[in-house]
Amino acid sequence: MRRGQTVSVCKSNDGGSCGGAQWDSGWIVFVNDDDDNPAVVDAGEAILQVKQNLPVGVTVRPNNNFTNYITFSRTGLANQIGTFAICVNSDDPGAGHYRHPHPRHHCHRQ
């Protein structure tokens, strides 16, 4: 990773701590100094980025390995192998990167 530190990304409803129902409610990126498992923002750990309230119709769904968080080591390796599905439900045929057979549902796997 560019920072040379352990960094975690977790779903977050409040933008300050890990937890929440779904990734599309929001997430935070933070320096995970103690590399705890599961990832938790502890006192003194810097929050690097907050993303809250994705646009209506955008969903983010992980496979089971990334249900709550993903942690990257200081070398950039992830703690698990997995995928996220990022979907845009829209009437605009150019809204998604992956053309789903159903015309109102577009999905792109990251």
C-alpha positions as CSV (number, residue, x, y, z in Angstrom):
1,M,0.0,0.0,0.0
2,R,1.1,3.5,-0.6
3,R,1.1,4.3,3.1
4,G,3.2,1.3,4.1
5,Q,0.8,0.5,6.9
6,T,-2.0,-1.9,7.5
7,V,-5.2,-0.4,6.2
8,S,-8.8,-1.7,6.6
9,V,-12.0,-0.9,4.9
10,C,-15.2,-1.7,6.7
11,K,-18.9,-1.0,6.2
12,S,-20.1,1.9,8.3
13,N,-23.5,3.5,8.9
14,D,-22.0,6.4,10.9
15,G,-18.7,7.2,9.2
16,G,-16.7,6.8,12.4
17,S,-16.9,3.1,13.3
18,C,-17.3,-0.3,11.7
19,G,-20.8,-1.8,11.5
20,G,-24.0,-1.5,9.6
21,A,-26.4,-3.5,7.6
22,Q,-25.0,-3.2,4.0
23,W,-21.9,-1.8,2.3
24,D,-24.1,0.6,0.3
25,S,-24.9,2.4,3.5
26,G,-21.3,3.5,3.5
27,W,-17.8,2.5,4.5
28,I,-14.7,3.9,6.1
29,V,-11.0,3.4,5.3
30,F,-8.6,3.6,8.3
31,V,-5.1,2.8,9.5
32,N,-5.4,-0.4,11.4
33,D,-2.3,-0.1,13.6
34,D,-3.0,-3.2,15.7
35,D,-4.3,-5.3,12.7
36,D,-7.2,-6.5,14.8
37,N,-9.5,-9.2,13.5
38,P,-12.3,-8.3,12.9
39,A,-11.2,-4.8,11.9
40,V,-12.2,-2.1,14.5
41,V,-11.4,1.6,14.6
42,D,-9.5,2.0,17.9
43,A,-8.6,5.2,19.6
44,G,-5.8,7.0,17.8
45,E,-6.2,5.1,14.5
46,A,-6.6,7.6,11.6
47,I,-9.7,7.5,9.4
48,L,-8.4,8.1,5.9
49,Q,-11.7,8.2,3.9
50,V,-15.4,8.1,4.6
51,K,-18.0,7.3,2.0
52,Q,-21.7,7.5,3.1
53,N,-25.1,7.3,1.4
54,L,-24.5,6.0,-2.1
55,P,-27.0,7.2,-4.7
56,V,-30.4,5.6,-4.8
57,G,-30.3,2.4,-6.9
58,V,-26.6,1.7,-6.3
59,T,-25.9,-1.5,-4.3
60,V,-22.6,-3.0,-3.1
61,R,-22.7,-6.7,-2.2
62,P,-19.6,-8.7,-1.2
63,N,-19.1,-12.5,-1.2
64,N,-18.8,-14.1,2.2
65,N,-15.1,-13.3,2.6
66,F,-15.8,-9.5,2.7
67,T,-19.1,-9.5,4.6
68,N,-17.9,-6.8,7.1
69,Y,-14.4,-5.7,6.2
70,I,-11.2,-6.2,4.2
71,T,-7.7,-5.5,5.5
72,F,-4.7,-4.8,3.4
73,S,-1.2,-5.4,4.8
74,R,1.6,-2.8,4.5
75,T,2.6,-4.6,1.2
76,G,-0.9,-4.3,-0.3
77,L,-2.0,-7.9,0.1
78,A,-5.6,-8.5,1.2
79,N,-6.5,-10.6,4.2
80,Q,-8.9,-12.7,2.1
81,I,-9.7,-13.5,-1.5
82,G,-13.1,-12.3,-2.6
83,T,-15.3,-10.1,-4.7
84,F,-17.7,-7.2,-4.5
85,A,-20.7,-6.8,-6.9
86,I,-21.5,-3.1,-7.5
87,C,-24.9,-2.7,-9.2
88,V,-26.7,0.2,-10.6
89,N,-30.5,-0.1,-11.1
90,S,-31.4,2.4,-13.8
91,D,-33.3,3.0,-17.0
92,D,-30.0,4.3,-18.5
93,P,-28.4,1.4,-20.5
94,G,-25.0,3.0,-20.0
95,A,-25.3,3.1,-16.2
96,G,-23.5,-0.2,-15.6
97,H,-20.4,-1.8,-16.9
98,Y,-21.8,-5.3,-17.1
99,R,-24.9,-5.8,-19.2
100,H,-27.3,-7.9,-17.2
101,P,-30.0,-9.8,-19.1
102,H,-32.7,-7.9,-17.3
103,P,-32.8,-4.3,-18.8
104,R,-33.1,-2.4,-15.5
105,H,-30.3,-4.1,-13.7
106,H,-26.6,-3.5,-14.4
107,C,-23.8,-4.9,-12.4
108,H,-20.0,-4.7,-12.3
109,R,-17.8,-7.1,-10.3
110,Q,-14.7,-5.5,-8.6
